Amino acid sequence: MQTYPLVNDPSVWKGSEYVGDPSQWTHMLTPAEVAELRKAVDVCKAQGLSGTNVQLADFPLPELGPRIRSWGPVLNRGRGFMLISGQAIAHFSDDDLRTAFYGMGHYFGVPISQNSYGDMLGDVLDEGVKMGTGRVRGYRTNQHLRFHTDRADVVGLQCINASKSGGLSSIVSSTAVFNDIINNHPEYIEPLLNGYIHASTEEGGAVTTYRIPVYSITDGVVSCRILRNTIESARVMGYAVHTELEAAALAYMDSICARPGMSLDMDLQRGDMQFINNYTTLHSRTAFIDHENGPRRHLLRLWLRFSEWPRPVDPELFKDYLGVEKTLSR
């Protein structure tokens, strides 16, 4: 059996190391930064720009912009996640929060399409549909989402409205999971490197299947990609049959993520912005219940491609991290 070295960098962490001190991973916007955001949003509005119409040149942030860029290496080569507290901008209107979030995202990277409709800023809310019924992706439901990755270098979330209960955003270090497997079940590494058959759940077009490794090692750098729903869809639809070892490897990954102290849970409130490195950080969401008479839980999602700080990854494995092809119109 081939042996693999452990990952030894800041992307390896446990939630228990961070849960007691949010200041380690949270930036509180200063009054000056809030004023910059307010001015940038107002300038865009004066020009008839909002949301995804905004480009980097339209959204100057003289002080906050360089600070956001300084967080890029923290995401890519550091711990791999951060939260920007939205407490100071919670009074912004919904439209202004969208514009601020999208404009700030440009300082991390280049926004890319998230679905077959070409959406550059996704709305994450319960549409009354369920996974397993047609081509329904989890962000359109109120169901629990297993730990997984998305198809982008960086995933950003911003809270517009919180739920009545549930809906915690949970993250786990995928490199910490890798190290645990190396230490305790090295026999699982080969099936994870070999990968699993996925079945596309995008709307429109024929069902497509493809094999993707869960872990990839390029130039000694470990990256993770795991789409649990599409792996399970392929199995349920009969496109894939897992060996006992393959099934055990996935089950063990799930068990590590569920282990007490592994995850860091964030209860996102209005205006909060979470950014994570998709190669080193898995994310999940607990099931939630919306208010009976009030605004639904509503998050915005942003997929970004790093414009700086490149990471060595196998281009064949991550070639669809340039955005989902638009095939449908609303």
C-alpha positions as CSV (number, residue, x, y, z in Angstrom):
1,M,0.0,0.0,0.0
2,Q,1.4,3.4,-1.0
3,T,1.9,5.8,1.9
4,Y,1.1,9.5,1.8
5,P,2.4,12.3,4.0
6,L,0.2,14.2,6.4
7,V,-0.9,17.7,5.6
8,N,1.0,20.1,7.8
9,D,-0.3,23.6,7.3
10,P,-2.9,26.0,8.8
11,S,-5.8,24.4,6.8
12,V,-5.7,21.5,9.3
13,W,-7.8,22.5,12.3
14,K,-10.7,21.4,14.5
15,G,-13.7,23.4,15.3
16,S,-13.0,23.0,19.0
17,E,-9.8,25.2,18.5
18,Y,-11.9,28.1,17.2
19,V,-15.3,27.9,18.7
20,G,-14.4,29.7,21.9
21,D,-12.8,32.7,20.2
22,P,-14.7,34.0,17.1
23,S,-12.3,37.0,16.9
24,Q,-9.7,34.6,15.4
25,W,-11.8,34.2,12.3
26,T,-14.2,37.2,12.3
27,H,-13.7,40.7,11.0
28,M,-15.9,43.4,12.5
29,L,-16.5,46.1,9.9
30,T,-15.2,49.5,11.2
31,P,-17.3,52.7,10.9
32,A,-14.9,53.9,8.2
33,E,-15.4,50.6,6.2
34,V,-19.1,50.8,6.5
35,A,-19.0,54.4,5.2
36,E,-16.9,53.2,2.2
37,L,-19.5,50.4,1.5
38,R,-22.3,52.9,1.8
39,K,-20.7,55.3,-0.6
40,A,-19.8,52.5,-3.1
41,V,-23.4,51.2,-3.1
42,D,-24.8,54.7,-3.5
43,V,-22.5,55.4,-6.4
44,C,-23.6,52.2,-8.1
45,K,-27.3,53.1,-7.6
46,A,-26.7,56.6,-9.0
47,Q,-25.4,54.9,-12.2
48,G,-28.3,52.4,-12.3
49,L,-26.1,49.5,-11.2
50,S,-27.0,46.9,-8.6
51,G,-26.4,43.3,-7.8
52,T,-24.6,41.3,-10.5
53,N,-24.4,44.4,-12.8
54,V,-21.6,45.6,-10.6
55,Q,-18.0,45.1,-11.7
56,L,-14.8,45.7,-9.8
57,A,-14.2,49.1,-11.4
58,D,-17.7,50.2,-10.3
59,F,-17.1,49.4,-6.7
60,P,-14.0,51.3,-5.3
61,L,-13.1,50.5,-1.7
62,P,-9.9,52.5,-1.1
63,E,-9.3,51.2,2.5
64,L,-11.4,48.0,2.7
65,G,-10.5,46.7,-0.8
66,P,-6.8,46.2,0.0
67,R,-7.8,44.6,3.3
68,I,-10.1,42.1,1.6
69,R,-7.2,41.3,-0.8
70,S,-5.0,40.6,2.2
71,W,-7.4,37.9,3.3
72,G,-7.0,36.0,0.0
73,P,-3.8,34.1,1.2
74,V,-5.6,33.4,4.5
75,L,-8.3,31.6,2.5
76,N,-6.0,29.9,0.0
77,R,-2.9,29.0,2.1
78,G,-4.1,29.6,5.6
79,R,-7.0,28.3,7.7
80,G,-9.3,28.5,4.7
81,F,-12.3,30.4,6.1
82,M,-13.4,33.7,7.6
83,L,-16.5,35.6,8.6
84,I,-17.2,39.3,8.0
85,S,-19.7,40.3,10.6
86,G,-22.7,42.1,9.1
87,Q,-23.9,43.7,12.3
88,A,-22.8,47.1,11.2
89,I,-24.6,46.9,7.8
90,A,-27.7,45.0,8.9
91,H,-29.7,48.2,8.3
92,F,-28.9,48.2,4.6
93,S,-31.8,47.3,2.4
94,D,-31.9,43.8,0.8
95,D,-30.9,45.2,-2.6
96,D,-28.0,47.2,-1.0
97,L,-26.8,44.1,0.8
98,R,-26.8,42.2,-2.5
99,T,-24.7,45.0,-4.2
100,A,-22.3,45.2,-1.3
101,F,-21.8,41.5,-1.2
102,Y,-21.2,41.1,-4.9
103,G,-19.0,44.2,-5.0
104,M,-16.8,42.9,-2.2
105,G,-16.6,39.5,-3.8
106,H,-14.7,41.0,-6.7
107,Y,-11.8,41.8,-4.3
108,F,-11.5,38.0,-3.5
109,G,-11.8,36.8,-7.1
110,V,-13.9,36.5,-10.2
111,P,-17.6,35.6,-9.8
112,I,-18.7,32.6,-11.9
113,S,-22.0,31.0,-12.9
114,Q,-23.6,28.7,-10.3
115,N,-26.3,26.8,-12.3
116,S,-27.8,26.2,-15.7
117,Y,-29.6,29.5,-15.6
118,G,-26.3,31.3,-15.4
119,D,-27.0,32.9,-12.0
120,M,-24.0,34.8,-10.7
121,L,-25.5,35.4,-7.3
122,G,-27.6,32.5,-6.1
123,D,-30.6,32.8,-3.8
124,V,-30.5,30.1,-1.2
125,L,-34.0,29.5,0.2
126,D,-36.7,26.9,0.6
127,E,-38.7,26.6,-2.6
128,G,-40.9,23.8,-1.2
129,V,-39.0,21.1,-3.2
130,K,-37.1,18.1,-1.9
131,M,-33.8,16.4,-2.9
132,G,-34.4,13.1,-4.6
133,T,-37.4,14.4,-6.5
134,G,-36.2,15.3,-10.0
135,R,-33.0,17.4,-10.4
136,V,-33.3,19.3,-7.2
137,R,-30.1,20.8,-5.7
138,G,-29.9,21.1,-2.0
139,Y,-29.8,24.9,-1.8
140,R,-33.5,25.0,-3.0
141,T,-34.7,22.9,0.0
142,N,-34.8,23.3,3.8
143,Q,-33.2,19.8,4.3
144,H,-30.0,18.9,6.1
145,L,-27.1,19.0,3.7
146,R,-24.2,16.6,4.2
147,F,-20.7,18.0,4.3
148,H,-19.6,18.7,0.7
149,T,-17.8,21.1,-1.6
150,D,-19.1,23.4,-4.4
151,R,-17.6,23.9,-7.8
152,A,-15.6,27.0,-7.2
153,D,-12.3,28.1,-5.6
154,V,-14.2,30.1,-3.0
155,V,-17.7,29.9,-1.8
156,G,-19.3,33.0,-0.2
157,L,-22.6,33.2,1.7
158,Q,-24.4,36.3,2.9
159,C,-27.4,36.2,5.2
160,I,-30.4,38.3,4.2
161,N,-32.9,36.7,6.6
162,A,-32.3,34.0,9.3
163,S,-34.7,31.2,9.8
164,K,-37.0,30.6,12.8
165,S,-34.9,27.7,13.9
166,G,-32.0,25.6,12.5
167,G,-30.1,26.4,9.3
168,L,-26.6,26.5,11.0
169,S,-23.8,26.8,8.5
170,S,-21.2,24.2,9.6
171,I,-17.6,23.8,8.2
172,V,-15.0,21.1,8.6
173,S,-11.3,21.0,7.6
174,S,-11.1,18.5,4.7
175,T,-7.3,18.3,5.2
176,A,-7.9,17.4,8.9
177,V,-10.2,14.6,7.6
178,F,-7.5,13.5,5.2
179,N,-4.9,13.3,8.1
180,D,-7.4,11.3,10.2
181,I,-7.8,8.8,7.4
182,I,-4.1,8.5,6.9
183,N,-3.6,7.8,10.6
184,N,-6.5,5.5,11.2
185,H,-7.7,4.0,8.0
186,P,-5.1,4.4,5.3
187,E,-6.8,1.7,3.2
188,Y,-9.5,4.2,2.4
189,I,-7.2,6.6,0.7
190,E,-6.9,4.7,-2.6
191,P,-10.7,4.5,-3.2
192,L,-11.0,8.2,-2.3
193,L,-8.2,9.1,-4.7
194,N,-9.8,6.9,-7.4
195,G,-13.1,8.7,-6.9
196,Y,-16.8,8.0,-7.4
197,I,-19.3,8.2,-10.2
198,H,-21.4,11.3,-10.0
199,A,-24.8,11.9,-11.7
200,S,-25.5,15.5,-12.8
201,T,-28.4,17.2,-11.0
202,E,-28.5,20.3,-13.1
203,E,-31.8,21.2,-14.7
204,G,-32.0,20.9,-18.5
205,G,-30.1,18.5,-20.8
206,A,-29.5,14.8,-20.4
207,V,-28.2,13.1,-17.3
208,T,-24.4,13.0,-17.4
209,T,-22.2,10.8,-15.3
210,Y,-18.5,11.2,-14.5
211,R,-15.9,9.9,-12.1
212,I,-14.2,12.5,-9.8
213,P,-11.6,11.8,-7.1
214,V,-12.5,12.9,-3.6
215,Y,-8.9,13.8,-2.8
216,S,-6.3,15.0,-5.3
217,I,-2.6,15.6,-4.8
218,T,-0.8,18.0,-7.1
219,D,2.8,19.1,-6.5
220,G,2.4,17.8,-3.0
221,V,-0.7,19.9,-2.3
222,V,-3.8,18.0,-1.1
223,S,-7.2,19.3,-2.4
224,C,-10.7,17.9,-1.7
225,R,-13.8,17.6,-3.9
226,I,-16.8,15.8,-2.7
227,L,-20.4,16.2,-4.0
228,R,-22.3,13.9,-1.7
229,N,-25.7,14.4,-3.3
230,T,-24.5,13.6,-6.8
231,I,-22.5,10.6,-5.6
232,E,-25.6,9.3,-3.9
233,S,-27.8,10.2,-6.9
234,A,-25.6,8.1,-9.2
235,R,-25.8,5.1,-6.8
236,V,-29.6,5.4,-6.3
237,M,-30.2,5.8,-10.1
238,G,-28.2,2.7,-10.8
239,Y,-25.2,4.4,-12.5
240,A,-22.8,3.3,-9.8
241,V,-22.3,0.3,-7.5
242,H,-20.0,0.9,-4.6
243,T,-17.7,-1.8,-3.4
244,E,-17.6,-2.5,0.4
245,L,-14.3,-0.5,0.6
246,E,-15.7,2.5,-1.3
247,A,-18.9,2.6,0.8
248,A,-16.8,2.3,4.0
249,A,-14.5,5.2,2.9
250,L,-17.5,7.5,2.4
251,A,-19.1,6.4,5.7
252,Y,-15.9,7.0,7.5
253,M,-15.6,10.6,6.1
254,D,-19.2,11.3,7.2
255,S,-18.4,9.9,10.7
256,I,-15.3,12.1,11.1
257,C,-17.3,15.2,10.1
258,A,-19.9,14.3,12.7
259,R,-17.4,13.8,15.5
260,P,-17.8,16.2,18.4
261,G,-15.3,19.0,18.1
262,M,-14.6,18.6,14.4
263,S,-17.0,21.2,12.9
264,L,-17.3,24.9,13.5
265,D,-20.9,26.0,13.4
266,M,-22.0,29.6,12.5
267,D,-25.4,31.0,13.1
268,L,-25.4,33.6,10.3
269,Q,-27.4,36.7,10.9
270,R,-28.5,39.5,8.6
271,G,-25.5,41.0,6.7
272,D,-23.0,38.3,7.8
273,M,-20.7,37.1,5.1
274,Q,-18.9,33.8,5.2
275,F,-16.1,32.9,2.8
276,I,-14.4,29.5,2.6
277,N,-11.7,27.8,0.5
278,N,-13.5,25.0,-1.3
279,Y,-10.4,22.8,-1.6
280,T,-9.6,22.6,2.1
281,T,-13.0,23.3,3.8
282,L,-16.2,21.2,3.7
283,H,-19.5,22.9,4.4
284,S,-22.9,21.7,5.5
285,R,-26.2,23.1,6.7
286,T,-28.6,21.8,9.3
287,A,-32.3,21.5,8.5
288,F,-34.3,24.6,9.2
289,I,-37.9,25.8,9.8
290,D,-39.0,29.1,8.4
291,H,-41.2,31.7,10.3
292,E,-44.9,31.0,9.7
293,N,-45.7,34.7,9.2
294,G,-42.5,36.5,8.3
295,P,-39.6,36.5,5.9
296,R,-38.2,33.2,4.8
297,R,-34.6,32.2,5.6
298,H,-32.7,33.7,2.7
299,L,-29.0,33.5,2.0
300,L,-27.1,34.8,-1.1
301,R,-24.4,32.5,-2.5
302,L,-21.3,33.6,-4.5
303,W,-18.9,31.3,-6.4
304,L,-15.5,32.8,-7.0
305,R,-12.5,31.9,-9.0
306,F,-9.2,33.2,-7.5
307,S,-7.8,36.0,-9.6
308,E,-4.6,35.9,-7.6
309,W,-3.0,33.4,-5.2
310,P,-3.2,30.3,-7.6
311,R,-3.4,26.9,-6.0
312,P,-1.8,23.9,-7.7
313,V,-4.7,21.6,-8.7
314,D,-5.1,19.0,-11.5
315,P,-6.9,21.0,-14.2
316,E,-8.7,17.9,-15.4
317,L,-10.3,17.4,-12.0
318,F,-11.3,21.0,-11.5
319,K,-12.0,22.2,-15.1
320,D,-15.7,22.8,-14.3
321,Y,-14.6,25.3,-11.5
322,L,-14.9,28.0,-14.2
323,G,-18.7,28.1,-13.8
324,V,-21.7,26.1,-14.8
325,E,-22.7,26.5,-18.5
326,K,-25.9,28.4,-19.1
327,T,-28.4,26.3,-20.9
328,L,-31.7,27.6,-19.7
329,S,-33.6,30.9,-19.5
330,R,-36.1,31.9,-16.9
